[in-house]
Each structure stands twice: as C-alpha cells, then as structure tokens.
C-alpha cells in the first residue's frame, strides 16, 4: 500500500488529460525515484506556472502582458495568423518562417462537444481587425472537419471586411494536427498559403 503522500501525487497525475491510473502511478514513482535536487527543480517549475499570464491581445501564455510577440515592434503588425491553441503557435514559431502576429481562438468549432463560436475568442479577433491596420489574416487550423468548419465560419463573418484571408497550403495531410506536423511541411504550407475565395 502506497504512503498517503504518494497516493495524493498519483491522484493529481490522474487529473491530467490522457493520464490513466497506471501511467499516473509510473509518473509518481518516477518522481520519487529522482534525486532530491531534481524533485526540488520540478516543484519550482510547477510552482512558477501560477505566475503565467494570458496575453490580453493574442491569448497566448506569457510571463508578461502583452506577450513578447505582441510587444515586438520588429514583427509585421499588419498580418495576423489565427491558430486554435498556444501549441499551434509554438509549432509555427519553430519554423522561423513567420514574422507577424498571432491570435489564439482557444479551440475550433465543434458543436458535437459543445464548442460553438461564442465559446471561442472570435469576438476579440473581430475587435482586433476593426481597431488595427490588418492587411492579411492567415487561418492556420488543423486539416480536419473542425478546422474546415472554423475556416468557413470566419470567412463568412469577415466577408464584408476589406482584408486578404489566406489559409495554410495543403501540404498538411487531411486529418492531421499542426502540432505533429514536421517543420519542413509546415514551412512549405506557410510559404504557399493561398487566399480563400
């Protein structure tokens, strides 16, 4: 029988997405098997996430508000790449091929699981479009039904704005996630994006 502190740690790991009881047990035992210095480093890293903020402009996680990307005057201020999650933003940033701004929607439209447009940061995107000099909007969503639904919805509500709307080129296979796309494919998709008509 596990000590109470270890059982509590296992119970905390179980609350994480995709972690079942056996994985939680392996993670907890792995943690307590580490040298105390490594446990202290883990605790410090975990404790410091309480100070993470959400950027009031793009919705990305950050240590500062606005985030480093939104605050960087060297980035192209007239292009916004719209992504579903912070993970997608990080994946695109890793290509080093994009130098504009971002807007994180907080997910993709998926009525089956209750994600409707009003639950995403679409209103905030529209406000940014109205209040800033934006020339191009890149829609960088997963190549799946939810990504297509979100693209279509945004294209329709932005139709009356005089703005170029592009999407990632179809170098990304249908059904795949941006997060797991290799950098070469993603770079090509960014460089070969096309306007949505």
Secondary structure, 3 states (H helix, E strand, C coil): CCCHHHHHHHHHHHCCCCCCHHHHHHHHHHHHCCCHHHHHHHHHHHHHHHHCEECCCCCCEECCCCCHHHHCCCCCCCEEEEECCHHHHHHHHHCCCCCCEEEECCCCCEHHHCECHHHCCHHHHHHHHHHCCCCEEEECCCCCHHHHHHHHHHHHHCCCCCCEEEECCCCCCCCCCHHHCCHHHHHHHHHCCEECC
